[in-house]
Amino acid sequence: MKFKAAIFDMDGLLLDTERVCMRVFKQACENVNLPFYEDNYLSIIGKNSAGIEKVFRKTYGDDLEKLQTEWRKNYDAIVKHQAIPVKHGVIELLEWLKAHNIPTAVATSTHREVALIKLELAGLSQYFDSFTCGCEVKNGKPDPEIYLLAAERLGVPAEQCLAFEDSNNGVRSATAAKMTTFQIPDLVAPCDEVKALGHNIFPSLQDALIYLKNA
């Protein structure tokens, strides 16, 4: 396998944030007396803020503003001040890439300010050469724009990059950018449509590292 760079999603892939985020959202719904729809919530994973608002606007209508305010207040109180646990195999894979002088980047739908705080608190920011965030692109995942921009910032053609994702929306984005894509599912299992893309699916980044070493 020949590749010249590796690009990573963040939430649910590097950091175990998705469960925290869903728990806080569910509590926010209760706090403002609105229903929580799990399937509706899971459908937004991997999307940027504009994509999330589009989905939730259909569900909550004019109540969305008070829900978002409550959700963001409680979520920021956690992720801006506490280190989110790093997922299994992350450090080992990043150290292996570093040892082989492979440049790395983050391509996350999260807003840049929050993303950098999360990575700094988790002790991961020093591993990455570049950060591309949802607030910096017009079209969020599943559109390939964020991965194409991340590759451009590294100075590496997209087709020569590895992409690591957990969500179906993220996988659609990375494969549309023509990257060799690895999916490590978190809260949402790969659907049949995504499985048909023919990418690599592993239970952890540790397993993906073993594959890369053997390849």
PyMOL CGO cylinders between C-alpha atoms (Angstrom):
from pymol import cmd
from pymol.cgo import CYLINDER

trace = [
    CYLINDER, 0.00, 0.00, 0.00, 1.43, 3.36, -1.05, 0.3, 1, 1, 1, 1, 1, 1,
    CYLINDER, 1.43, 3.36, -1.05, 0.26, 6.52, 0.66, 0.3, 1, 1, 1, 1, 1, 1,
    CYLINDER, 0.26, 6.52, 0.66, 1.81, 9.88, 1.53, 0.3, 1, 1, 1, 1, 1, 1,
    CYLINDER, 1.81, 9.88, 1.53, -0.50, 11.28, 4.23, 0.3, 1, 1, 1, 1, 1, 1,
    CYLINDER, -0.50, 11.28, 4.23, -3.19, 10.30, 6.72, 0.3, 1, 1, 1, 1, 1, 1,
    CYLINDER, -3.19, 10.30, 6.72, -6.28, 12.35, 7.55, 0.3, 1, 1, 1, 1, 1, 1,
    CYLINDER, -6.28, 12.35, 7.55, -8.46, 11.72, 10.60, 0.3, 1, 1, 1, 1, 1, 1,
    CYLINDER, -8.46, 11.72, 10.60, -11.96, 12.59, 11.69, 0.3, 1, 1, 1, 1, 1, 1,
    CYLINDER, -11.96, 12.59, 11.69, -12.07, 13.56, 15.38, 0.3, 1, 1, 1, 1, 1, 1,
    CYLINDER, -12.07, 13.56, 15.38, -15.31, 12.93, 17.29, 0.3, 1, 1, 1, 1, 1, 1,
    CYLINDER, -15.31, 12.93, 17.29, -16.07, 9.25, 17.67, 0.3, 1, 1, 1, 1, 1, 1,
    CYLINDER, -16.07, 9.25, 17.67, -12.81, 8.32, 15.94, 0.3, 1, 1, 1, 1, 1, 1,
    CYLINDER, -12.81, 8.32, 15.94, -9.95, 9.90, 17.89, 0.3, 1, 1, 1, 1, 1, 1,
    CYLINDER, -9.95, 9.90, 17.89, -12.02, 10.92, 20.91, 0.3, 1, 1, 1, 1, 1, 1,
    CYLINDER, -12.02, 10.92, 20.91, -14.88, 9.11, 22.62, 0.3, 1, 1, 1, 1, 1, 1,
    CYLINDER, -14.88, 9.11, 22.62, -17.12, 12.18, 22.37, 0.3, 1, 1, 1, 1, 1, 1,
    CYLINDER, -17.12, 12.18, 22.37, -20.20, 10.91, 20.57, 0.3, 1, 1, 1, 1, 1, 1,
    CYLINDER, -20.20, 10.91, 20.57, -21.71, 9.25, 23.64, 0.3, 1, 1, 1, 1, 1, 1,
    CYLINDER, -21.71, 9.25, 23.64, -21.04, 12.37, 25.69, 0.3, 1, 1, 1, 1, 1, 1,
    CYLINDER, -21.04, 12.37, 25.69, -22.66, 14.55, 23.04, 0.3, 1, 1, 1, 1, 1, 1,
    CYLINDER, -22.66, 14.55, 23.04, -25.76, 12.38, 22.72, 0.3, 1, 1, 1, 1, 1, 1,
    CYLINDER, -25.76, 12.38, 22.72, -26.18, 12.15, 26.50, 0.3, 1, 1, 1, 1, 1, 1,
    CYLINDER, -26.18, 12.15, 26.50, -25.98, 15.93, 26.81, 0.3, 1, 1, 1, 1, 1, 1,
    CYLINDER, -25.98, 15.93, 26.81, -28.42, 16.44, 23.92, 0.3, 1, 1, 1, 1, 1, 1,
    CYLINDER, -28.42, 16.44, 23.92, -30.91, 14.03, 25.45, 0.3, 1, 1, 1, 1, 1, 1,
    CYLINDER, -30.91, 14.03, 25.45, -30.67, 15.87, 28.77, 0.3, 1, 1, 1, 1, 1, 1,
    CYLINDER, -30.67, 15.87, 28.77, -31.10, 19.21, 26.98, 0.3, 1, 1, 1, 1, 1, 1,
    CYLINDER, -31.10, 19.21, 26.98, -34.32, 17.90, 25.42, 0.3, 1, 1, 1, 1, 1, 1,
    CYLINDER, -34.32, 17.90, 25.42, -35.60, 16.99, 28.87, 0.3, 1, 1, 1, 1, 1, 1,
    CYLINDER, -35.60, 16.99, 28.87, -34.55, 20.35, 30.32, 0.3, 1, 1, 1, 1, 1, 1,
    CYLINDER, -34.55, 20.35, 30.32, -36.58, 22.30, 27.74, 0.3, 1, 1, 1, 1, 1, 1,
    CYLINDER, -36.58, 22.30, 27.74, -39.47, 19.80, 27.63, 0.3, 1, 1, 1, 1, 1, 1,
    CYLINDER, -39.47, 19.80, 27.63, -38.91, 18.54, 24.09, 0.3, 1, 1, 1, 1, 1, 1,
    CYLINDER, -38.91, 18.54, 24.09, -38.90, 14.91, 22.87, 0.3, 1, 1, 1, 1, 1, 1,
    CYLINDER, -38.90, 14.91, 22.87, -35.66, 13.08, 22.11, 0.3, 1, 1, 1, 1, 1, 1,
    CYLINDER, -35.66, 13.08, 22.11, -35.69, 11.02, 18.88, 0.3, 1, 1, 1, 1, 1, 1,
    CYLINDER, -35.69, 11.02, 18.88, -32.70, 8.71, 18.85, 0.3, 1, 1, 1, 1, 1, 1,
    CYLINDER, -32.70, 8.71, 18.85, -32.79, 7.82, 15.13, 0.3, 1, 1, 1, 1, 1, 1,
    CYLINDER, -32.79, 7.82, 15.13, -33.09, 11.48, 14.23, 0.3, 1, 1, 1, 1, 1, 1,
    CYLINDER, -33.09, 11.48, 14.23, -30.11, 12.30, 16.44, 0.3, 1, 1, 1, 1, 1, 1,
    CYLINDER, -30.11, 12.30, 16.44, -27.94, 9.49, 15.04, 0.3, 1, 1, 1, 1, 1, 1,
    CYLINDER, -27.94, 9.49, 15.04, -28.56, 10.75, 11.51, 0.3, 1, 1, 1, 1, 1, 1,
    CYLINDER, -28.56, 10.75, 11.51, -26.64, 13.98, 12.23, 0.3, 1, 1, 1, 1, 1, 1,
    CYLINDER, -26.64, 13.98, 12.23, -23.40, 12.29, 13.27, 0.3, 1, 1, 1, 1, 1, 1,
    CYLINDER, -23.40, 12.29, 13.27, -20.57, 13.43, 11.02, 0.3, 1, 1, 1, 1, 1, 1,
    CYLINDER, -20.57, 13.43, 11.02, -22.38, 16.55, 9.77, 0.3, 1, 1, 1, 1, 1, 1,
    CYLINDER, -22.38, 16.55, 9.77, -21.19, 20.10, 10.39, 0.3, 1, 1, 1, 1, 1, 1,
    CYLINDER, -21.19, 20.10, 10.39, -23.27, 22.70, 12.25, 0.3, 1, 1, 1, 1, 1, 1,
    CYLINDER, -23.27, 22.70, 12.25, -25.17, 23.76, 9.12, 0.3, 1, 1, 1, 1, 1, 1,
    CYLINDER, -25.17, 23.76, 9.12, -26.08, 20.16, 8.32, 0.3, 1, 1, 1, 1, 1, 1,
    CYLINDER, -26.08, 20.16, 8.32, -27.13, 19.49, 11.90, 0.3, 1, 1, 1, 1, 1, 1,
    CYLINDER, -27.13, 19.49, 11.90, -29.35, 22.56, 11.99, 0.3, 1, 1, 1, 1, 1, 1,
    CYLINDER, -29.35, 22.56, 11.99, -31.03, 21.57, 8.73, 0.3, 1, 1, 1, 1, 1, 1,
    CYLINDER, -31.03, 21.57, 8.73, -31.98, 18.16, 10.17, 0.3, 1, 1, 1, 1, 1, 1,
    CYLINDER, -31.98, 18.16, 10.17, -33.10, 19.44, 13.56, 0.3, 1, 1, 1, 1, 1, 1,
    CYLINDER, -33.10, 19.44, 13.56, -35.02, 22.38, 12.08, 0.3, 1, 1, 1, 1, 1, 1,
    CYLINDER, -35.02, 22.38, 12.08, -37.38, 19.90, 10.44, 0.3, 1, 1, 1, 1, 1, 1,
    CYLINDER, -37.38, 19.90, 10.44, -37.82, 18.08, 13.76, 0.3, 1, 1, 1, 1, 1, 1,
    CYLINDER, -37.82, 18.08, 13.76, -38.04, 20.90, 16.31, 0.3, 1, 1, 1, 1, 1, 1,
    CYLINDER, -38.04, 20.90, 16.31, -39.07, 23.93, 14.25, 0.3, 1, 1, 1, 1, 1, 1,
    CYLINDER, -39.07, 23.93, 14.25, -39.18, 27.17, 16.23, 0.3, 1, 1, 1, 1, 1, 1,
    CYLINDER, -39.18, 27.17, 16.23, -38.15, 25.35, 19.40, 0.3, 1, 1, 1, 1, 1, 1,
    CYLINDER, -38.15, 25.35, 19.40, -34.71, 24.63, 17.98, 0.3, 1, 1, 1, 1, 1, 1,
    CYLINDER, -34.71, 24.63, 17.98, -33.08, 27.84, 19.27, 0.3, 1, 1, 1, 1, 1, 1,
    CYLINDER, -33.08, 27.84, 19.27, -33.81, 27.15, 22.93, 0.3, 1, 1, 1, 1, 1, 1,
    CYLINDER, -33.81, 27.15, 22.93, -32.78, 23.51, 22.52, 0.3, 1, 1, 1, 1, 1, 1,
    CYLINDER, -32.78, 23.51, 22.52, -29.50, 24.41, 20.83, 0.3, 1, 1, 1, 1, 1, 1,
    CYLINDER, -29.50, 24.41, 20.83, -28.72, 27.00, 23.49, 0.3, 1, 1, 1, 1, 1, 1,
    CYLINDER, -28.72, 27.00, 23.49, -29.24, 24.47, 26.27, 0.3, 1, 1, 1, 1, 1, 1,
    CYLINDER, -29.24, 24.47, 26.27, -27.33, 21.74, 24.44, 0.3, 1, 1, 1, 1, 1, 1,
    CYLINDER, -27.33, 21.74, 24.44, -24.35, 23.95, 23.59, 0.3, 1, 1, 1, 1, 1, 1,
    CYLINDER, -24.35, 23.95, 23.59, -24.11, 25.43, 27.10, 0.3, 1, 1, 1, 1, 1, 1,
    CYLINDER, -24.11, 25.43, 27.10, -23.95, 22.03, 28.76, 0.3, 1, 1, 1, 1, 1, 1,
    CYLINDER, -23.95, 22.03, 28.76, -21.74, 20.43, 26.10, 0.3, 1, 1, 1, 1, 1, 1,
    CYLINDER, -21.74, 20.43, 26.10, -19.19, 23.25, 26.17, 0.3, 1, 1, 1, 1, 1, 1,
    CYLINDER, -19.19, 23.25, 26.17, -19.05, 23.07, 29.95, 0.3, 1, 1, 1, 1, 1, 1,
    CYLINDER, -19.05, 23.07, 29.95, -17.72, 19.54, 29.54, 0.3, 1, 1, 1, 1, 1, 1,
    CYLINDER, -17.72, 19.54, 29.54, -15.55, 19.48, 26.41, 0.3, 1, 1, 1, 1, 1, 1,
    CYLINDER, -15.55, 19.48, 26.41, -13.91, 22.88, 26.93, 0.3, 1, 1, 1, 1, 1, 1,
    CYLINDER, -13.91, 22.88, 26.93, -12.72, 21.97, 30.40, 0.3, 1, 1, 1, 1, 1, 1,
    CYLINDER, -12.72, 21.97, 30.40, -12.33, 18.19, 30.59, 0.3, 1, 1, 1, 1, 1, 1,
    CYLINDER, -12.33, 18.19, 30.59, -10.15, 15.80, 28.60, 0.3, 1, 1, 1, 1, 1, 1,
    CYLINDER, -10.15, 15.80, 28.60, -12.32, 13.42, 26.57, 0.3, 1, 1, 1, 1, 1, 1,
    CYLINDER, -12.32, 13.42, 26.57, -10.95, 9.83, 26.60, 0.3, 1, 1, 1, 1, 1, 1,
    CYLINDER, -10.95, 9.83, 26.60, -8.83, 8.87, 23.59, 0.3, 1, 1, 1, 1, 1, 1,
    CYLINDER, -8.83, 8.87, 23.59, -10.10, 5.83, 21.72, 0.3, 1, 1, 1, 1, 1, 1,
    CYLINDER, -10.10, 5.83, 21.72, -8.29, 2.50, 21.53, 0.3, 1, 1, 1, 1, 1, 1,
    CYLINDER, -8.29, 2.50, 21.53, -5.31, 2.40, 19.19, 0.3, 1, 1, 1, 1, 1, 1,
    CYLINDER, -5.31, 2.40, 19.19, -5.13, 6.14, 18.50, 0.3, 1, 1, 1, 1, 1, 1,
    CYLINDER, -5.13, 6.14, 18.50, -1.74, 6.82, 20.09, 0.3, 1, 1, 1, 1, 1, 1,
    CYLINDER, -1.74, 6.82, 20.09, -0.16, 3.70, 18.64, 0.3, 1, 1, 1, 1, 1, 1,
    CYLINDER, -0.16, 3.70, 18.64, -1.28, 4.56, 15.10, 0.3, 1, 1, 1, 1, 1, 1,
    CYLINDER, -1.28, 4.56, 15.10, -0.21, 8.20, 15.36, 0.3, 1, 1, 1, 1, 1, 1,
    CYLINDER, -0.21, 8.20, 15.36, 3.18, 7.21, 16.75, 0.3, 1, 1, 1, 1, 1, 1,
    CYLINDER, 3.18, 7.21, 16.75, 3.66, 4.70, 13.92, 0.3, 1, 1, 1, 1, 1, 1,
    CYLINDER, 3.66, 4.70, 13.92, 2.81, 7.31, 11.29, 0.3, 1, 1, 1, 1, 1, 1,
    CYLINDER, 2.81, 7.31, 11.29, 5.15, 9.80, 12.97, 0.3, 1, 1, 1, 1, 1, 1,
    CYLINDER, 5.15, 9.80, 12.97, 7.98, 7.24, 13.00, 0.3, 1, 1, 1, 1, 1, 1,
    CYLINDER, 7.98, 7.24, 13.00, 7.51, 6.78, 9.24, 0.3, 1, 1, 1, 1, 1, 1,
    CYLINDER, 7.51, 6.78, 9.24, 7.42, 10.55, 8.60, 0.3, 1, 1, 1, 1, 1, 1,
    CYLINDER, 7.42, 10.55, 8.60, 3.85, 10.44, 7.29, 0.3, 1, 1, 1, 1, 1, 1,
    CYLINDER, 3.85, 10.44, 7.29, 2.16, 13.86, 7.60, 0.3, 1, 1, 1, 1, 1, 1,
    CYLINDER, 2.16, 13.86, 7.60, -1.20, 13.83, 9.35, 0.3, 1, 1, 1, 1, 1, 1,
    CYLINDER, -1.20, 13.83, 9.35, -4.22, 16.10, 9.50, 0.3, 1, 1, 1, 1, 1, 1,
    CYLINDER, -4.22, 16.10, 9.50, -7.59, 16.34, 11.20, 0.3, 1, 1, 1, 1, 1, 1,
    CYLINDER, -7.59, 16.34, 11.20, -10.74, 16.84, 9.11, 0.3, 1, 1, 1, 1, 1, 1,
    CYLINDER, -10.74, 16.84, 9.11, -13.57, 17.36, 11.58, 0.3, 1, 1, 1, 1, 1, 1,
    CYLINDER, -13.57, 17.36, 11.58, -17.07, 18.78, 11.24, 0.3, 1, 1, 1, 1, 1, 1,
    CYLINDER, -17.07, 18.78, 11.24, -16.60, 20.45, 14.63, 0.3, 1, 1, 1, 1, 1, 1,
    CYLINDER, -16.60, 20.45, 14.63, -15.99, 24.22, 14.82, 0.3, 1, 1, 1, 1, 1, 1,
    CYLINDER, -15.99, 24.22, 14.82, -12.28, 25.03, 14.83, 0.3, 1, 1, 1, 1, 1, 1,
    CYLINDER, -12.28, 25.03, 14.83, -12.10, 26.65, 18.27, 0.3, 1, 1, 1, 1, 1, 1,
    CYLINDER, -12.10, 26.65, 18.27, -13.79, 23.71, 19.99, 0.3, 1, 1, 1, 1, 1, 1,
    CYLINDER, -13.79, 23.71, 19.99, -11.85, 21.11, 17.99, 0.3, 1, 1, 1, 1, 1, 1,
    CYLINDER, -11.85, 21.11, 17.99, -8.48, 22.58, 18.96, 0.3, 1, 1, 1, 1, 1, 1,
    CYLINDER, -8.48, 22.58, 18.96, -9.47, 22.72, 22.64, 0.3, 1, 1, 1, 1, 1, 1,
    CYLINDER, -9.47, 22.72, 22.64, -10.60, 19.08, 22.58, 0.3, 1, 1, 1, 1, 1, 1,
    CYLINDER, -10.60, 19.08, 22.58, -7.40, 17.87, 20.94, 0.3, 1, 1, 1, 1, 1, 1,
    CYLINDER, -7.40, 17.87, 20.94, -5.20, 19.94, 23.25, 0.3, 1, 1, 1, 1, 1, 1,
    CYLINDER, -5.20, 19.94, 23.25, -6.93, 18.68, 26.40, 0.3, 1, 1, 1, 1, 1, 1,
    CYLINDER, -6.93, 18.68, 26.40, -6.64, 15.09, 25.14, 0.3, 1, 1, 1, 1, 1, 1,
    CYLINDER, -6.64, 15.09, 25.14, -2.92, 15.51, 24.42, 0.3, 1, 1, 1, 1, 1, 1,
    CYLINDER, -2.92, 15.51, 24.42, -3.29, 14.85, 20.68, 0.3, 1, 1, 1, 1, 1, 1,
    CYLINDER, -3.29, 14.85, 20.68, -2.77, 18.21, 19.01, 0.3, 1, 1, 1, 1, 1, 1,
    CYLINDER, -2.77, 18.21, 19.01, 1.00, 17.82, 18.68, 0.3, 1, 1, 1, 1, 1, 1,
    CYLINDER, 1.00, 17.82, 18.68, 0.57, 14.80, 16.41, 0.3, 1, 1, 1, 1, 1, 1,
    CYLINDER, 0.57, 14.80, 16.41, -1.06, 16.74, 13.57, 0.3, 1, 1, 1, 1, 1, 1,
    CYLINDER, -1.06, 16.74, 13.57, 0.41, 18.99, 10.90, 0.3, 1, 1, 1, 1, 1, 1,
    CYLINDER, 0.41, 18.99, 10.90, -2.88, 20.58, 9.88, 0.3, 1, 1, 1, 1, 1, 1,
    CYLINDER, -2.88, 20.58, 9.88, -6.47, 21.04, 11.04, 0.3, 1, 1, 1, 1, 1, 1,
    CYLINDER, -6.47, 21.04, 11.04, -9.48, 21.51, 8.77, 0.3, 1, 1, 1, 1, 1, 1,
    CYLINDER, -9.48, 21.51, 8.77, -12.83, 22.14, 10.42, 0.3, 1, 1, 1, 1, 1, 1,
    CYLINDER, -12.83, 22.14, 10.42, -16.51, 22.30, 9.55, 0.3, 1, 1, 1, 1, 1, 1,
    CYLINDER, -16.51, 22.30, 9.55, -16.64, 26.08, 9.83, 0.3, 1, 1, 1, 1, 1, 1,
    CYLINDER, -16.64, 26.08, 9.83, -14.06, 26.37, 7.04, 0.3, 1, 1, 1, 1, 1, 1,
    CYLINDER, -14.06, 26.37, 7.04, -16.02, 24.66, 4.27, 0.3, 1, 1, 1, 1, 1, 1,
    CYLINDER, -16.02, 24.66, 4.27, -19.22, 25.53, 2.47, 0.3, 1, 1, 1, 1, 1, 1,
    CYLINDER, -19.22, 25.53, 2.47, -20.39, 21.94, 2.10, 0.3, 1, 1, 1, 1, 1, 1,
    CYLINDER, -20.39, 21.94, 2.10, -20.09, 19.63, 5.10, 0.3, 1, 1, 1, 1, 1, 1,
    CYLINDER, -20.09, 19.63, 5.10, -19.79, 15.85, 5.14, 0.3, 1, 1, 1, 1, 1, 1,
    CYLINDER, -19.79, 15.85, 5.14, -20.93, 13.76, 3.24, 0.3, 1, 1, 1, 1, 1, 1,
    CYLINDER, -20.93, 13.76, 3.24, -19.63, 16.22, 0.62, 0.3, 1, 1, 1, 1, 1, 1,
    CYLINDER, -19.63, 16.22, 0.62, -15.89, 15.61, -0.05, 0.3, 1, 1, 1, 1, 1, 1,
    CYLINDER, -15.89, 15.61, -0.05, -14.93, 19.30, 0.31, 0.3, 1, 1, 1, 1, 1, 1,
    CYLINDER, -14.93, 19.30, 0.31, -13.43, 19.02, 3.80, 0.3, 1, 1, 1, 1, 1, 1,
    CYLINDER, -13.43, 19.02, 3.80, -11.18, 16.08, 2.86, 0.3, 1, 1, 1, 1, 1, 1,
    CYLINDER, -11.18, 16.08, 2.86, -10.07, 17.73, -0.36, 0.3, 1, 1, 1, 1, 1, 1,
    CYLINDER, -10.07, 17.73, -0.36, -9.16, 20.89, 1.56, 0.3, 1, 1, 1, 1, 1, 1,
    CYLINDER, -9.16, 20.89, 1.56, -7.30, 18.89, 4.22, 0.3, 1, 1, 1, 1, 1, 1,
    CYLINDER, -7.30, 18.89, 4.22, -5.24, 17.13, 1.54, 0.3, 1, 1, 1, 1, 1, 1,
    CYLINDER, -5.24, 17.13, 1.54, -4.54, 20.44, -0.21, 0.3, 1, 1, 1, 1, 1, 1,
    CYLINDER, -4.54, 20.44, -0.21, -3.23, 21.92, 3.04, 0.3, 1, 1, 1, 1, 1, 1,
    CYLINDER, -3.23, 21.92, 3.04, -0.87, 18.98, 3.42, 0.3, 1, 1, 1, 1, 1, 1,
    CYLINDER, -0.87, 18.98, 3.42, 0.27, 19.36, -0.17, 0.3, 1, 1, 1, 1, 1, 1,
    CYLINDER, 0.27, 19.36, -0.17, -0.63, 15.76, -0.99, 0.3, 1, 1, 1, 1, 1, 1,
    CYLINDER, -0.63, 15.76, -0.99, -3.03, 14.59, -3.75, 0.3, 1, 1, 1, 1, 1, 1,
    CYLINDER, -3.03, 14.59, -3.75, -6.24, 13.27, -2.21, 0.3, 1, 1, 1, 1, 1, 1,
    CYLINDER, -6.24, 13.27, -2.21, -5.89, 9.88, -3.87, 0.3, 1, 1, 1, 1, 1, 1,
    CYLINDER, -5.89, 9.88, -3.87, -2.56, 9.42, -2.06, 0.3, 1, 1, 1, 1, 1, 1,
    CYLINDER, -2.56, 9.42, -2.06, -4.12, 9.95, 1.38, 0.3, 1, 1, 1, 1, 1, 1,
    CYLINDER, -4.12, 9.95, 1.38, -5.52, 7.53, 3.93, 0.3, 1, 1, 1, 1, 1, 1,
    CYLINDER, -5.52, 7.53, 3.93, -8.74, 8.67, 5.63, 0.3, 1, 1, 1, 1, 1, 1,
    CYLINDER, -8.74, 8.67, 5.63, -9.97, 7.40, 9.00, 0.3, 1, 1, 1, 1, 1, 1,
    CYLINDER, -9.97, 7.40, 9.00, -13.64, 7.81, 9.90, 0.3, 1, 1, 1, 1, 1, 1,
    CYLINDER, -13.64, 7.81, 9.90, -16.31, 6.42, 12.23, 0.3, 1, 1, 1, 1, 1, 1,
    CYLINDER, -16.31, 6.42, 12.23, -19.54, 7.73, 10.70, 0.3, 1, 1, 1, 1, 1, 1,
    CYLINDER, -19.54, 7.73, 10.70, -21.34, 6.85, 7.49, 0.3, 1, 1, 1, 1, 1, 1,
    CYLINDER, -21.34, 6.85, 7.49, -21.46, 10.52, 6.51, 0.3, 1, 1, 1, 1, 1, 1,
    CYLINDER, -21.46, 10.52, 6.51, -17.72, 10.76, 7.00, 0.3, 1, 1, 1, 1, 1, 1,
    CYLINDER, -17.72, 10.76, 7.00, -17.03, 7.66, 4.94, 0.3, 1, 1, 1, 1, 1, 1,
    CYLINDER, -17.03, 7.66, 4.94, -19.13, 9.03, 2.09, 0.3, 1, 1, 1, 1, 1, 1,
    CYLINDER, -19.13, 9.03, 2.09, -17.08, 12.23, 2.25, 0.3, 1, 1, 1, 1, 1, 1,
    CYLINDER, -17.08, 12.23, 2.25, -13.68, 10.51, 2.28, 0.3, 1, 1, 1, 1, 1, 1,
    CYLINDER, -13.68, 10.51, 2.28, -14.47, 8.00, -0.45, 0.3, 1, 1, 1, 1, 1, 1,
    CYLINDER, -14.47, 8.00, -0.45, -15.92, 10.75, -2.64, 0.3, 1, 1, 1, 1, 1, 1,
    CYLINDER, -15.92, 10.75, -2.64, -12.54, 12.47, -2.26, 0.3, 1, 1, 1, 1, 1, 1,
    CYLINDER, -12.54, 12.47, -2.26, -10.95, 9.27, -3.67, 0.3, 1, 1, 1, 1, 1, 1,
    CYLINDER, -10.95, 9.27, -3.67, -9.07, 8.49, -0.47, 0.3, 1, 1, 1, 1, 1, 1,
    CYLINDER, -9.07, 8.49, -0.47, -8.27, 5.00, 0.81, 0.3, 1, 1, 1, 1, 1, 1,
    CYLINDER, -8.27, 5.00, 0.81, -10.78, 4.95, 3.64, 0.3, 1, 1, 1, 1, 1, 1,
    CYLINDER, -10.78, 4.95, 3.64, -10.85, 3.10, 6.95, 0.3, 1, 1, 1, 1, 1, 1,
    CYLINDER, -10.85, 3.10, 6.95, -14.05, 3.07, 8.98, 0.3, 1, 1, 1, 1, 1, 1,
    CYLINDER, -14.05, 3.07, 8.98, -14.01, 2.40, 12.72, 0.3, 1, 1, 1, 1, 1, 1,
    CYLINDER, -14.01, 2.40, 12.72, -17.73, 2.38, 13.59, 0.3, 1, 1, 1, 1, 1, 1,
    CYLINDER, -17.73, 2.38, 13.59, -18.80, 4.08, 16.81, 0.3, 1, 1, 1, 1, 1, 1,
    CYLINDER, -18.80, 4.08, 16.81, -22.47, 4.73, 17.62, 0.3, 1, 1, 1, 1, 1, 1,
    CYLINDER, -22.47, 4.73, 17.62, -23.76, 3.89, 14.14, 0.3, 1, 1, 1, 1, 1, 1,
    CYLINDER, -23.76, 3.89, 14.14, -22.98, 0.68, 12.24, 0.3, 1, 1, 1, 1, 1, 1,
    CYLINDER, -22.98, 0.68, 12.24, -22.17, 0.95, 8.52, 0.3, 1, 1, 1, 1, 1, 1,
    CYLINDER, -22.17, 0.95, 8.52, -25.36, 0.76, 6.47, 0.3, 1, 1, 1, 1, 1, 1,
    CYLINDER, -25.36, 0.76, 6.47, -25.56, -1.46, 3.38, 0.3, 1, 1, 1, 1, 1, 1,
    CYLINDER, -25.56, -1.46, 3.38, -25.18, 1.54, 1.07, 0.3, 1, 1, 1, 1, 1, 1,
    CYLINDER, -25.18, 1.54, 1.07, -21.92, 2.53, 2.78, 0.3, 1, 1, 1, 1, 1, 1,
    CYLINDER, -21.92, 2.53, 2.78, -20.61, -1.05, 2.93, 0.3, 1, 1, 1, 1, 1, 1,
    CYLINDER, -20.61, -1.05, 2.93, -21.04, -1.17, -0.85, 0.3, 1, 1, 1, 1, 1, 1,
    CYLINDER, -21.04, -1.17, -0.85, -18.38, 1.54, -1.18, 0.3, 1, 1, 1, 1, 1, 1,
    CYLINDER, -18.38, 1.54, -1.18, -15.79, -1.18, -0.64, 0.3, 1, 1, 1, 1, 1, 1,
    CYLINDER, -15.79, -1.18, -0.64, -13.70, 0.58, 1.98, 0.3, 1, 1, 1, 1, 1, 1,
    CYLINDER, -13.70, 0.58, 1.98, -11.91, -1.00, 4.95, 0.3, 1, 1, 1, 1, 1, 1,
    CYLINDER, -11.91, -1.00, 4.95, -13.92, -1.57, 8.14, 0.3, 1, 1, 1, 1, 1, 1,
    CYLINDER, -13.92, -1.57, 8.14, -12.21, -2.44, 11.43, 0.3, 1, 1, 1, 1, 1, 1,
    CYLINDER, -12.21, -2.44, 11.43, -13.37, -2.58, 15.07, 0.3, 1, 1, 1, 1, 1, 1,
    CYLINDER, -13.37, -2.58, 15.07, -10.56, -0.28, 16.27, 0.3, 1, 1, 1, 1, 1, 1,
    CYLINDER, -10.56, -0.28, 16.27, -7.66, 1.83, 15.06, 0.3, 1, 1, 1, 1, 1, 1,
    CYLINDER, -7.66, 1.83, 15.06, -5.39, -0.79, 16.62, 0.3, 1, 1, 1, 1, 1, 1,
    CYLINDER, -5.39, -0.79, 16.62, -6.74, -3.30, 14.11, 0.3, 1, 1, 1, 1, 1, 1,
    CYLINDER, -6.74, -3.30, 14.11, -6.28, -0.79, 11.30, 0.3, 1, 1, 1, 1, 1, 1,
    CYLINDER, -6.28, -0.79, 11.30, -2.64, -0.35, 12.39, 0.3, 1, 1, 1, 1, 1, 1,
    CYLINDER, -2.64, -0.35, 12.39, -2.05, -4.09, 12.27, 0.3, 1, 1, 1, 1, 1, 1,
    CYLINDER, -2.05, -4.09, 12.27, -3.46, -4.13, 8.75, 0.3, 1, 1, 1, 1, 1, 1,
    CYLINDER, -3.46, -4.13, 8.75, -1.22, -1.25, 7.67, 0.3, 1, 1, 1, 1, 1, 1,
    CYLINDER, -1.22, -1.25, 7.67, 1.87, -2.89, 9.12, 0.3, 1, 1, 1, 1, 1, 1,
    CYLINDER, 1.87, -2.89, 9.12, 1.14, -6.10, 7.23, 0.3, 1, 1, 1, 1, 1, 1,
    CYLINDER, 1.14, -6.10, 7.23, 0.33, -4.23, 4.04, 0.3, 1, 1, 1, 1, 1, 1,
]
cmd.load_cgo(trace, "trace")
